[in-house]
Every structure is written in structure tokens, then in C-alpha cells.
Amino acid sequence: MLSSVHRPLRAVMIVWLLQLWFSENGDKGWFRSIFVHKVDARKDAHSNLLSKKETSNLYKIQFHNVKPECLDAYNDLAEVQSQLHQDQDYPCELIGSWNTWYGEQDQAVHLWRYRGGYPALTECLSKLRKNKEYIEFRKERSKMLISRRNQLLLEFSFWNEPFPRPGPNIYEMRTYHLKPGTMLEWGNHWARAIKYRQENSEAVGGFFSQIGDLYVVHHLWAYESLQSREDTRNSAWLKEGWDTNVYYTGRRAAHYSHPRTQVQT
């Protein structure tokens, strides 16, 4: 589902949506030191502190709840949009598309990347509004949907940019809803913890919301199989320091939503 030359990689995705609230306390001193310049968190936006400085990528994630009887037709129709964005004139790439497998059924998830940030997004939307093929696509798609929502995201500086990988793979996305004011603490712990989850190159990408639902974090992982997922996660627990990260990021968890498993479209 990850794309190399504008080609989505088809894979299975497991999505666990976790509702987490965390305290505002944390060692911000170490976290600030990982950046080139020291920043007063009260005077600089989280997007400037947490996102990559060397890129201006903007991501959009879409959640579409599809009428059960329309799912196959929806997936076929989605190919039209994917092909449209292979045109170099549209500054947008499809990173991945999935269908819900377990949990919240008949749901499609799409992840897009805009190289060039908000100007690229604006340019792309402006061109799409004038594209007759896209207008017809949206009209047909609307007949198949129950509801839809989206978010604009930035990527964490300490995560890799999503890159193509051989498949098929299992993909797992964990979504966390943080208490306002705790995003820096989250980044503090995960900037150190990510090294424990690189053994099998399972860390695909880490994102935080900018527009849409706020204080939301998405972590995307890839595994060769469900068994590989279990083995990799168990291996992380054997590494000194991983348990500490889990403790600090999950000690104040108030609610976990039902897990959702997704399969390729």
C-alpha cells in the first residue's frame, strides 16, 4: 500500500484505535535538546517542535464508512482517483488504501501525501474542482457512503518517512487521542522508544493531527504476518527500556475503543 512510483502497495492493515489521555508532566528538557535550536514550548507551536524541518510534507487521512452492499463497487471506483493522482500535474501521492476487516466493518481508510505542504494541498484541490472526471467520481462515490471524515497530519521528526516495502504485509495503525498539552511529553518518550521497534523495519510512519480532530496521534506499523507481528511485539518487551515507555505513555489511559482490523482494497 505504500507507493514508490505513484503505485499503492496492497496489503492488510490492522487498526487499533486507542483513546488515551496523558498527564502534562514530563521531562521536556531532554526533548527540547533533540532539536537544532531550543524552543520555549509556550512560544512555539507543536508543529514546529515535532515535525521534520527538512521536509514540508503534509498528509491527509480519510475514513469512509461504506454501505455494505457497495464495498466492492467502491473499491473499484477508488482506482479512478488513484490513477488520477498519478498525473504529475497533481502534487499528491496515495500512500495507502485499506478496508476494515474486523471491528468497524465496511470502512475504507486512505492516506495521502502532499509534497510542498499547504500550498500543494491548495493547488491540488483547486485543480480537482475543475476536473470533470473527478467531479463525476465524487458524485458516484457519494451514493456509496454512509459517512466520512478526514484529518490533515504532519509526520513526527523521529519517525521514518513512509517508503515502499515488498509485500504482502500486515499493517497496524494505532490511533491515540491525547489530553491537550501533552503532545510534547508524548514526543519526548517516543523519540527514545522508537529505537526499540526498528528490529524488523516495522515502523512505517508516525503522524499527529493539524486540522480535523486535534491532539490525535497515528502510529503505522508493518509486519509480514500476524505471527510476525506477535513475535516482533514480544521481542520489544525483552529490550530494556521498552516497558518504561509503555508505562509513561499509557499509565493514564482512560479508554480504549474497540480494535479494528483492515484488509487490502
Backbone as CSV, one residue per row, in Angstrom:
resi,resn,N_x,N_y,N_z,CA_x,CA_y,CA_z,C_x,C_y,C_z
1,MET,0.775,-1.183,0.000,0.000,0.000,0.000,0.821,1.253,0.000
2,LEU,2.063,1.150,0.390,2.938,2.306,0.254,3.329,2.432,-1.210
3,SER,3.500,3.651,-1.677,3.733,3.845,-3.097,5.168,4.228,-3.375
4,SER,5.743,3.630,-4.430,7.084,4.003,-4.866,6.964,4.981,-6.019
5,VAL,6.414,4.500,-7.158,6.207,5.405,-8.284,4.702,5.561,-8.448
6,HIS,4.078,6.258,-7.505,2.656,6.533,-7.522,1.836,5.243,-7.591
7,ARG,2.340,4.172,-7.033,1.651,2.900,-7.118,1.374,2.402,-5.714
8,PRO,0.110,2.342,-5.292,-0.197,1.912,-3.933,0.161,0.454,-3.720
9,LEU,0.731,0.154,-2.597,1.103,-1.197,-2.238,-0.088,-1.831,-1.549
10,ARG,-0.566,-2.955,-2.030,-1.738,-3.616,-1.483,-1.339,-4.474,-0.289
11,ALA,-2.026,-4.336,0.790,-1.638,-5.063,1.993,-2.794,-5.146,2.949
12,VAL,-2.557,-5.881,4.037,-3.528,-5.999,5.113,-3.163,-5.025,6.198
13,MET,-4.142,-4.406,6.812,-3.845,-3.396,7.832,-4.672,-3.662,9.062
14,ILE,-4.030,-3.628,10.209,-4.726,-3.742,11.476,-4.759,-2.372,12.105
15,VAL,-5.927,-1.909,12.462,-6.047,-0.580,13.047,-6.598,-0.715,14.448
16,TRP,-5.819,-0.318,15.411,-6.282,-0.266,16.793,-6.459,1.202,17.138
17,LEU,-7.683,1.610,17.425,-7.926,2.989,17.815,-7.991,3.027,19.334
18,LEU,-7.050,3.677,19.922,-6.935,3.742,21.368,-7.183,5.158,21.819
19,GLN,-8.111,5.351,22.754,-8.390,6.665,23.308,-7.519,6.814,24.556
20,LEU,-6.532,7.705,24.507,-5.591,7.852,25.606,-5.541,9.290,26.085
21,TRP,-5.520,9.445,27.391,-5.311,10.762,27.977,-4.082,10.682,28.873
22,PHE,-3.167,11.631,28.720,-1.918,11.595,29.451,-1.738,12.868,30.257
23,SER,-0.941,12.755,31.314,-0.686,13.903,32.176,0.184,14.918,31.473
24,GLU,0.227,16.123,32.004,1.005,17.195,31.396,2.434,17.217,31.910
25,ASN,2.772,16.341,32.856,4.116,16.336,33.416,5.048,15.534,32.528
26,GLY,6.297,15.886,32.486,7.271,15.134,31.709,8.590,15.870,31.641
27,ASP,9.624,15.135,31.248,10.951,15.725,31.146,11.094,16.424,29.808
28,LYS,10.658,17.667,29.730,10.703,18.400,28.465,12.121,18.854,28.139
29,GLY,12.980,18.896,29.162,14.331,19.368,28.908,15.067,18.500,27.906
30,TRP,14.996,17.169,28.091,15.668,16.279,27.151,15.058,16.402,25.773
31,PHE,13.730,16.508,25.709,13.055,16.545,24.412,13.472,17.764,23.613
32,ARG,13.590,18.908,24.294,13.996,20.120,23.585,15.409,19.982,23.023
33,SER,16.230,19.216,23.722,17.628,19.129,23.310,17.819,18.349,22.022
34,ILE,16.801,17.599,21.568,16.972,16.824,20.346,16.785,17.689,19.119
35,PHE,16.352,18.940,19.277,16.180,19.827,18.143,17.418,20.704,17.971
36,VAL,17.555,21.249,16.774,18.713,22.072,16.462,18.756,23.296,17.354
37,HIS,17.586,23.891,17.645,17.543,25.071,18.492,16.594,24.819,19.649
38,LYS,16.860,25.466,20.768,15.986,25.331,21.919,14.775,26.235,21.742
39,VAL,13.615,25.681,22.081,12.375,26.412,21.870,11.566,26.409,23.149
40,ASP,11.012,27.549,23.487,10.096,27.639,24.609,8.757,27.114,24.147
41,ALA,8.306,26.002,24.743,7.072,25.368,24.292,5.887,26.303,24.378
42,ARG,5.949,27.297,25.218,4.831,28.231,25.352,4.820,29.256,24.232
43,LYS,5.909,29.347,23.466,6.018,30.377,22.444,6.155,29.813,21.036
44,ASP,6.127,28.489,20.888,6.257,27.893,19.571,5.240,26.770,19.438
45,ALA,4.683,26.615,18.238,3.650,25.617,18.009,4.234,24.212,18.048
46,HIS,3.394,23.241,18.444,3.825,21.852,18.455,4.276,21.407,17.071
47,SER,3.625,21.925,16.026,4.002,21.523,14.673,5.443,21.888,14.362
48,ASN,5.921,23.015,14.891,7.309,23.424,14.671,8.278,22.600,15.502
49,LEU,7.850,22.191,16.682,8.717,21.422,17.567,8.822,19.960,17.156
50,LEU,7.725,19.395,16.671,7.643,17.954,16.497,7.862,17.466,15.075
51,SER,7.596,18.291,14.083,7.644,17.825,12.704,9.044,17.945,12.122
52,LYS,9.237,17.295,10.977,10.525,17.330,10.297,10.802,18.722,9.755
53,LYS,12.021,19.196,9.954,12.401,20.521,9.460,12.844,20.469,7.997
54,GLU,13.370,19.302,7.577,13.957,19.236,6.241,12.915,18.949,5.162
55,THR,11.684,18.654,5.537,10.634,18.397,4.555,9.438,19.277,4.860
56,SER,8.561,19.396,3.881,7.321,20.142,4.094,6.138,19.268,3.705
57,ASN,6.245,17.977,4.018,5.175,17.056,3.673,3.950,17.285,4.546
58,LEU,2.808,17.239,3.923,1.530,17.284,4.615,0.783,16.016,4.239
59,TYR,0.123,15.393,5.214,-0.605,14.156,4.966,-2.087,14.361,5.240
60,LYS,-2.890,13.614,4.508,-4.331,13.596,4.761,-4.768,12.155,4.934
61,ILE,-5.505,11.887,6.001,-6.060,10.556,6.213,-7.574,10.656,6.121
62,GLN,-8.180,9.732,5.381,-9.620,9.715,5.170,-10.209,8.433,5.740
63,PHE,-11.358,8.551,6.398,-12.110,7.408,6.896,-13.486,7.447,6.237
64,HIS,-13.785,6.452,5.414,-15.057,6.393,4.700,-15.848,5.172,5.169
65,ASN,-17.036,5.397,5.700,-17.938,4.312,6.062,-18.842,4.028,4.865
66,VAL,-18.698,2.826,4.319,-19.323,2.471,3.048,-20.544,1.583,3.284
67,LYS,-21.575,1.766,2.460,-22.732,0.873,2.510,-22.253,-0.546,2.213
68,PRO,-22.636,-1.526,3.053,-22.104,-2.889,2.895,-22.256,-3.448,1.488
69,GLU,-23.382,-3.190,0.865,-23.625,-3.745,-0.462,-22.823,-3.039,-1.556
70,CYS,-22.155,-1.932,-1.192,-21.429,-1.128,-2.186,-19.915,-1.235,-2.068
71,LEU,-19.418,-2.043,-1.140,-17.984,-2.019,-0.855,-17.139,-2.410,-2.068
72,ASP,-17.526,-3.461,-2.768,-16.749,-3.879,-3.941,-16.758,-2.800,-5.017
73,ALA,-17.936,-2.223,-5.255,-18.035,-1.159,-6.258,-17.232,0.061,-5.827
74,TYR,-17.225,0.340,-4.526,-16.447,1.468,-4.000,-14.959,1.261,-4.265
75,ASN,-14.475,0.053,-3.997,-13.055,-0.230,-4.209,-12.673,-0.091,-5.677
76,ASP,-13.549,-0.546,-6.559,-13.278,-0.396,-7.991,-13.246,1.077,-8.380
77,LEU,-14.177,1.848,-7.829,-14.247,3.267,-8.157,-13.041,4.026,-7.617
78,ALA,-12.528,3.586,-6.469,-11.375,4.262,-5.864,-10.152,4.219,-6.766
79,GLU,-10.096,3.230,-7.662,-8.981,3.145,-8.599,-8.936,4.363,-9.520
80,VAL,-10.110,4.945,-9.786,-10.168,6.125,-10.644,-9.391,7.272,-10.014
81,GLN,-9.614,7.486,-8.710,-8.908,8.565,-8.021,-7.418,8.280,-7.941
82,SER,-7.061,7.031,-7.702,-5.644,6.660,-7.631,-4.942,6.936,-8.954
83,GLN,-5.580,6.571,-10.053,-4.994,6.799,-11.374,-4.893,8.283,-11.691
84,LEU,-5.887,9.038,-11.252,-5.878,10.474,-11.496,-4.662,11.127,-10.855
85,HIS,-4.308,10.677,-9.654,-3.195,11.292,-8.936,-1.834,10.788,-9.406
86,GLN,-1.821,9.884,-10.367,-0.555,9.512,-10.981,-0.085,10.588,-11.949
87,ASP,-0.977,11.501,-12.271,-0.638,12.638,-13.127,0.291,13.569,-12.356
88,GLN,1.457,13.855,-12.921,2.441,14.701,-12.255,1.927,16.116,-12.017
89,ASP,0.845,16.476,-12.685,0.298,17.819,-12.535,-0.428,17.985,-11.205
90,TYR,-0.678,16.853,-10.516,-1.350,16.904,-9.222,-0.336,16.567,-8.128
91,PRO,0.037,17.531,-7.286,1.094,17.320,-6.279,0.615,16.502,-5.085
92,CYS,0.173,15.271,-5.358,-0.377,14.430,-4.295,-0.081,12.974,-4.608
93,GLU,0.256,12.188,-3.573,0.561,10.770,-3.737,-0.327,9.946,-2.820
94,LEU,-0.830,8.836,-3.333,-1.558,7.893,-2.499,-0.547,6.991,-1.796
95,ILE,-0.490,7.070,-0.481,0.424,6.235,0.301,-0.179,4.864,0.548
96,GLY,-1.470,4.813,0.840,-2.090,3.529,1.107,-3.600,3.597,1.169
97,SER,-4.257,2.459,0.868,-5.709,2.317,0.972,-6.023,0.972,1.599
98,TRP,-6.957,0.967,2.533,-7.326,-0.249,3.251,-8.841,-0.342,3.438
99,ASN,-9.343,-1.560,3.654,-10.713,-1.796,4.109,-10.675,-2.380,5.512
100,THR,-11.654,-2.028,6.324,-11.758,-2.607,7.660,-12.084,-4.090,7.551
101,TRP,-11.397,-4.882,8.335,-11.576,-6.328,8.320,-12.341,-6.784,9.556
102,TYR,-11.869,-6.417,10.728,-12.549,-6.710,11.984,-12.787,-5.405,12.723
103,GLY,-13.774,-5.409,13.609,-14.089,-4.199,14.362,-15.143,-3.398,13.628
104,GLU,-14.786,-2.200,13.186,-15.716,-1.339,12.467,-15.753,-1.760,11.003
105,GLN,-16.789,-2.497,10.639,-16.853,-3.116,9.320,-17.151,-2.115,8.206
106,ASP,-16.837,-2.547,6.987,-17.192,-1.790,5.776,-16.675,-0.356,5.830
107,GLN,-15.444,-0.214,6.222,-14.812,1.102,6.273,-13.553,1.098,5.413
108,ALA,-13.370,2.177,4.665,-12.161,2.360,3.859,-11.318,3.467,4.473
109,VAL,-10.004,3.268,4.477,-9.062,4.256,5.002,-8.039,4.564,3.914
110,HIS,-7.821,5.842,3.660,-6.858,6.273,2.645,-5.873,7.259,3.274
111,LEU,-4.599,7.115,2.939,-3.559,8.022,3.422,-2.871,8.660,2.222
112,TRP,-2.866,10.010,2.186,-2.308,10.775,1.072,-1.154,11.646,1.559
113,ARG,-0.213,11.912,0.653,0.911,12.790,0.979,0.958,13.940,-0.031
114,TYR,1.105,15.170,0.509,1.253,16.367,-0.315,2.659,16.917,-0.103
115,ARG,3.519,16.738,-1.097,4.884,17.263,-1.003,4.846,18.749,-1.352
116,GLY,5.124,19.562,-0.352,5.006,21.002,-0.538,4.049,21.620,0.454
117,GLY,3.477,20.791,1.336,2.656,21.307,2.421,1.324,21.887,1.977
118,TYR,0.881,22.912,2.709,-0.427,23.512,2.452,-0.552,24.098,1.047
119,PRO,0.475,24.745,0.494,0.346,25.237,-0.883,0.063,24.112,-1.876
120,ALA,0.704,22.952,-1.684,0.466,21.812,-2.573,-0.963,21.311,-2.434
121,LEU,-1.459,21.263,-1.198,-2.843,20.850,-0.961,-3.811,21.796,-1.655
122,THR,-3.593,23.090,-1.490,-4.463,24.092,-2.102,-4.451,23.978,-3.619
123,GLU,-3.260,23.799,-4.187,-3.138,23.661,-5.639,-3.883,22.433,-6.139
124,CYS,-3.714,21.327,-5.417,-4.343,20.079,-5.826,-5.869,20.189,-5.777
125,LEU,-6.401,20.730,-4.690,-7.852,20.862,-4.555,-8.420,21.790,-5.617
126,SER,-7.703,22.854,-5.911,-8.158,23.803,-6.921,-8.265,23.132,-8.289
127,LYS,-7.289,22.308,-8.629,-7.305,21.616,-9.917,-8.388,20.545,-9.964
128,LEU,-8.590,19.848,-8.835,-9.590,18.782,-8.812,-11.005,19.329,-8.985
129,ARG,-11.260,20.508,-8.449,-12.593,21.105,-8.576,-12.957,21.378,-10.029
130,LYS,-11.954,21.488,-10.884,-12.192,21.783,-12.298,-12.077,20.532,-13.171
131,ASN,-11.777,19.396,-12.553,-11.577,18.159,-13.295,-12.911,17.412,-13.422
132,LYS,-13.414,17.275,-14.632,-14.726,16.657,-14.849,-14.741,15.197,-14.405
133,GLU,-13.642,14.485,-14.640,-13.567,13.084,-14.232,-13.656,12.958,-12.713
134,TYR,-12.982,13.853,-12.006,-13.014,13.814,-10.544,-14.395,14.199,-10.016
135,ILE,-15.036,15.172,-10.625,-16.379,15.584,-10.210,-17.363,14.425,-10.357
136,GLU,-17.249,13.704,-11.463,-18.123,12.547,-11.676,-17.800,11.435,-10.680
137,PHE,-16.520,11.264,-10.389,-16.095,10.271,-9.394,-16.718,10.557,-8.034
138,ARG,-16.666,11.801,-7.592,-17.233,12.165,-6.291,-18.745,11.960,-6.260
139,LYS,-19.398,12.244,-7.367,-20.847,12.078,-7.434,-21.229,10.605,-7.273
140,GLU,-20.502,9.735,-7.964,-20.768,8.303,-7.859,-20.394,7.772,-6.479
141,ARG,-19.281,8.251,-5.944,-18.839,7.784,-4.628,-19.833,8.148,-3.539
142,SER,-20.425,9.327,-3.621,-21.356,9.788,-2.591,-22.553,8.857,-2.442
143,LYS,-22.917,8.155,-3.511,-24.048,7.230,-3.455,-23.719,5.986,-2.641
144,MET,-22.434,5.741,-2.417,-21.994,4.520,-1.745,-21.642,4.730,-0.280
145,LEU,-21.602,5.989,0.172,-21.109,6.291,1.514,-22.234,6.506,2.516
146,ILE,-21.962,6.089,3.754,-22.831,6.392,4.887,-22.350,7.663,5.570
147,SER,-21.047,7.756,5.776,-20.433,8.945,6.381,-18.956,8.953,6.033
148,ARG,-18.316,10.088,6.278,-16.879,10.195,6.027,-16.295,11.310,6.882
149,ARG,-14.994,11.201,7.172,-14.277,12.232,7.916,-12.812,12.171,7.507
150,ASN,-12.090,13.245,7.779,-10.674,13.263,7.441,-9.900,14.124,8.418
151,GLN,-8.584,14.050,8.325,-7.671,14.852,9.137,-6.474,15.236,8.277
152,LEU,-5.902,16.395,8.564,-4.613,16.764,7.994,-3.549,16.511,9.051
153,LEU,-2.454,15.884,8.641,-1.433,15.410,9.571,-0.049,15.912,9.180
154,LEU,0.822,16.000,10.188,2.255,16.167,9.977,2.953,14.927,10.514
155,GLU,4.170,14.665,10.037,4.899,13.488,10.491,5.898,13.865,11.584
156,PHE,6.034,12.997,12.580,6.996,13.218,13.650,8.417,13.205,13.095
157,SER,9.268,14.043,13.661,10.649,14.147,13.187,11.445,12.873,13.433
158,PHE,11.069,12.089,14.436,11.859,10.917,14.802,11.366,9.638,14.124
159,TRP,10.339,9.730,13.275,9.877,8.576,12.505,10.417,8.664,11.089
160,ASN,10.565,7.501,10.455,10.932,7.473,9.046,9.762,7.944,8.192
161,GLU,10.085,8.526,7.043,9.038,8.805,6.064,8.590,7.475,5.467
162,PRO,7.287,7.265,5.260,6.818,6.001,4.673,7.521,5.699,3.354
163,PHE,7.979,4.464,3.201,8.680,4.075,1.983,8.123,2.739,1.487
164,PRO,8.268,2.452,0.202,7.755,1.193,-0.355,8.477,0.004,0.260
165,ARG,7.747,-1.077,0.482,8.345,-2.294,1.007,7.678,-3.485,0.330
166,PRO,8.433,-4.566,0.140,7.854,-5.742,-0.517,6.726,-6.328,0.314
167,GLY,5.735,-6.866,-0.343,4.584,-7.422,0.354,4.354,-8.870,-0.045
168,PRO,3.217,-9.418,0.389,2.177,-8.729,1.161,2.581,-8.544,2.615
169,ASN,1.983,-7.564,3.261,2.278,-7.266,4.658,0.996,-7.081,5.456
170,ILE,1.160,-7.184,6.754,0.115,-6.792,7.692,0.453,-5.378,8.143
171,TYR,-0.519,-4.479,8.101,-0.301,-3.117,8.583,-1.167,-2.877,9.808
172,GLU,-0.567,-2.270,10.801,-1.289,-1.941,12.026,-1.170,-0.448,12.287
173,MET,-2.300,0.204,12.434,-2.299,1.618,12.803,-2.921,1.762,14.186
174,ARG,-2.169,2.382,15.073,-2.673,2.676,16.417,-2.922,4.171,16.511
175,THR,-4.128,4.526,16.899,-4.526,5.926,16.981,-4.784,6.287,18.432
176,TYR,-4.143,7.355,18.883,-4.218,7.796,20.272,-4.800,9.204,20.332
177,HIS,-5.751,9.406,21.223,-6.299,10.736,21.474,-5.683,11.238,22.782
178,LEU,-4.878,12.278,22.699,-4.126,12.771,23.849,-4.850,13.915,24.547
179,LYS,-4.555,14.053,25.820,-5.056,15.196,26.569,-4.351,16.458,26.065
180,PRO,-5.092,17.557,25.840,-4.449,18.799,25.370,-3.270,19.189,26.256
181,GLY,-2.171,19.553,25.627,-0.987,19.978,26.363,0.029,18.886,26.602
182,THR,-0.254,17.655,26.151,0.654,16.539,26.430,1.387,16.029,25.192
183,MET,1.239,16.711,24.064,1.869,16.232,22.836,3.396,16.217,22.948
184,LEU,3.977,17.221,23.612,5.428,17.256,23.768,5.920,16.106,24.637
185,GLU,5.184,15.798,25.683,5.564,14.668,26.533,5.510,13.368,25.738
186,TRP,4.475,13.245,24.912,4.365,12.065,24.058,5.593,11.953,23.154
187,GLY,5.925,13.052,22.481,7.088,13.045,21.607,8.371,12.757,22.358
188,ASN,8.463,13.262,23.579,9.633,13.034,24.426,9.905,11.543,24.580
189,HIS,8.882,10.796,24.974,9.065,9.371,25.236,9.234,8.566,23.950
190,TRP,8.460,8.898,22.914,8.541,8.106,21.693,9.798,8.389,20.883
191,ALA,10.380,9.564,21.025,11.652,9.832,20.356,12.729,8.872,20.856
192,ARG,12.609,8.463,22.113,13.555,7.496,22.675,13.107,6.061,22.434
193,ALA,11.786,5.840,22.417,11.267,4.472,22.352,11.296,3.876,20.954
194,ILE,11.313,4.713,19.921,11.211,4.196,18.561,12.353,3.247,18.226
195,LYS,13.505,3.408,18.886,14.651,2.538,18.598,14.372,1.090,18.982
196,TYR,13.416,0.874,19.898,13.086,-0.482,20.308,12.195,-1.189,19.294
197,ARG,11.684,-0.432,18.309,10.734,-1.001,17.353,11.251,-0.923,15.920
198,GLN,12.560,-1.049,15.741,13.149,-0.970,14.406,13.771,-2.292,13.962
199,GLU,13.654,-3.309,14.790,14.364,-4.563,14.531,14.011,-5.164,13.175
200,ASN,12.728,-5.178,12.825,12.274,-5.757,11.563,11.737,-4.690,10.608
201,SER,12.206,-3.476,10.789,11.752,-2.339,9.968,10.240,-2.200,10.010
202,GLU,9.665,-2.479,11.187,8.202,-2.443,11.289,7.627,-1.042,11.417
203,ALA,8.464,-0.059,11.801,7.971,1.309,11.982,7.821,1.986,10.622
204,VAL,6.588,2.194,10.190,6.314,2.786,8.876,6.235,4.297,8.959
205,GLY,5.455,4.823,9.897,5.292,6.267,9.999,4.578,6.668,11.271
206,GLY,4.852,7.876,11.721,4.186,8.443,12.892,3.691,9.834,12.566
207,PHE,2.434,10.124,12.877,1.806,11.378,12.471,1.007,11.980,13.625
208,PHE,0.836,13.301,13.580,-0.045,13.960,14.540,-0.919,14.954,13.801
209,SER,-2.134,15.147,14.292,-3.141,15.912,13.563,-2.891,17.408,13.654
210,GLN,-3.250,18.100,12.577,-3.166,19.548,12.498,-4.531,20.181,12.281
211,ILE,-5.346,19.574,11.445,-6.698,20.048,11.172,-7.620,18.838,11.173
212,GLY,-8.795,19.003,11.769,-9.714,17.898,11.981,-9.764,17.636,13.469
213,ASP,-9.859,16.379,13.879,-9.779,16.049,15.302,-8.376,16.377,15.797
214,LEU,-8.281,17.212,16.824,-6.976,17.644,17.323,-6.466,16.724,18.428
215,TYR,-5.173,16.858,18.736,-4.494,16.065,19.767,-4.591,14.564,19.468
216,VAL,-4.477,14.230,18.192,-4.562,12.838,17.754,-3.222,12.414,17.161
217,VAL,-2.786,11.210,17.514,-1.531,10.641,17.019,-1.834,9.313,16.335
218,HIS,-1.223,9.095,15.182,-1.338,7.822,14.469,0.050,7.212,14.334
219,HIS,0.213,5.969,14.762,1.439,5.202,14.549,1.125,4.066,13.580
220,LEU,1.894,3.956,12.509,1.659,2.939,11.486,2.810,1.941,11.476
221,TRP,2.468,0.654,11.608,3.449,-0.425,11.664,3.189,-1.428,10.546
222,ALA,4.220,-2.156,10.133,4.090,-3.176,9.091,4.723,-4.480,9.565
223,TYR,4.057,-5.593,9.263,4.554,-6.919,9.624,4.322,-7.866,8.453
224,GLU,5.136,-8.903,8.371,4.977,-9.876,7.297,3.715,-10.704,7.475
225,SER,3.321,-10.944,8.718,2.153,-11.772,9.009,1.692,-11.477,10.425
226,LEU,0.566,-12.059,10.801,0.085,-11.895,12.169,1.056,-12.518,13.163
227,GLN,1.641,-13.661,12.781,2.611,-14.292,13.668,3.854,-13.433,13.804
228,SER,4.293,-12.830,12.692,5.446,-11.926,12.739,5.153,-10.739,13.643
229,ARG,3.932,-10.242,13.584,3.536,-9.135,14.460,3.679,-9.530,15.923
230,GLU,3.160,-10.710,16.263,3.231,-11.155,17.657,4.681,-11.332,18.101
231,ASP,5.492,-11.962,17.259,6.896,-12.199,17.610,7.653,-10.881,17.776
232,THR,7.401,-9.929,16.878,8.100,-8.644,16.929,7.724,-7.863,18.173
233,ARG,6.446,-7.857,18.499,5.997,-7.128,19.688,6.511,-7.785,20.961
234,ASN,6.525,-9.111,20.994,7.060,-9.804,22.164,8.550,-9.528,22.328
235,SER,9.250,-9.431,21.203,10.684,-9.150,21.245,10.958,-7.777,21.846
236,ALA,10.085,-6.820,21.564,10.272,-5.467,22.098,10.227,-5.469,23.622
237,TRP,9.386,-6.326,24.185,9.266,-6.371,25.645,10.515,-6.929,26.318
238,LEU,11.348,-7.609,25.559,12.586,-8.152,26.118,13.707,-7.124,26.155
239,LYS,13.482,-5.972,25.536,14.506,-4.928,25.472,14.335,-3.952,26.628
240,GLU,15.423,-3.717,27.326,15.383,-2.813,28.470,15.027,-1.396,28.020
241,GLY,13.991,-0.850,28.598,13.565,0.497,28.269,12.203,0.560,27.606
242,TRP,11.820,-0.529,26.902,10.521,-0.519,26.229,9.375,-0.478,27.233
243,ASP,9.502,-1.242,28.308,8.439,-1.257,29.316,8.264,0.119,29.947
244,THR,9.362,0.853,30.104,9.277,2.204,30.669,8.484,3.121,29.753
245,ASN,8.721,3.001,28.444,7.971,3.831,27.501,6.486,3.519,27.553
246,VAL,6.155,2.237,27.586,4.745,1.850,27.649,4.108,2.396,28.918
247,TYR,4.857,2.361,30.004,4.334,2.877,31.270,4.037,4.367,31.172
248,TYR,4.980,5.135,30.650,4.810,6.585,30.608,3.750,7.025,29.605
249,THR,3.593,6.287,28.509,2.605,6.696,27.513,1.221,6.133,27.796
250,GLY,1.140,5.115,28.623,-0.154,4.506,28.869,-0.645,4.508,30.294
251,ARG,0.092,5.088,31.212,-0.263,4.995,32.632,-1.559,5.710,32.970
252,ARG,-1.932,6.736,32.193,-3.154,7.484,32.483,-4.249,7.190,31.460
253,ALA,-4.165,6.069,30.771,-5.177,5.733,29.767,-6.543,5.619,30.426
254,ALA,-7.529,6.308,29.843,-8.874,6.296,30.408,-9.820,5.414,29.612
255,HIS,-9.551,5.237,28.326,-10.487,4.481,27.496,-9.780,3.939,26.264
256,TYR,-10.108,2.702,25.922,-9.636,2.095,24.681,-10.855,1.745,23.837
257,SER,-10.895,2.199,22.605,-12.001,1.826,21.732,-11.757,0.433,21.185
258,HIS,-12.778,-0.144,20.564,-12.657,-1.500,20.041,-11.642,-1.546,18.899
259,PRO,-10.775,-2.548,18.880,-9.777,-2.649,17.800,-10.440,-2.929,16.462
260,ARG,-9.802,-2.451,15.394,-10.311,-2.681,14.045,-9.186,-3.239,13.178
261,THR,-9.470,-4.305,12.468,-8.520,-4.923,11.557,-8.941,-4.611,10.130
262,GLN,-7.970,-4.264,9.269,-8.309,-3.882,7.901,-7.544,-4.694,6.876
263,VAL,-8.196,-4.936,5.745,-7.626,-5.730,4.666,-7.534,-4.869,3.414
264,GLN,-6.722,-5.290,2.482,-6.455,-4.514,1.273,-7.719,-4.203,0.482
265,THR,-7.686,-3.105,-0.249,-8.776,-2.772,-1.164,-8.412,-3.207,-2.568
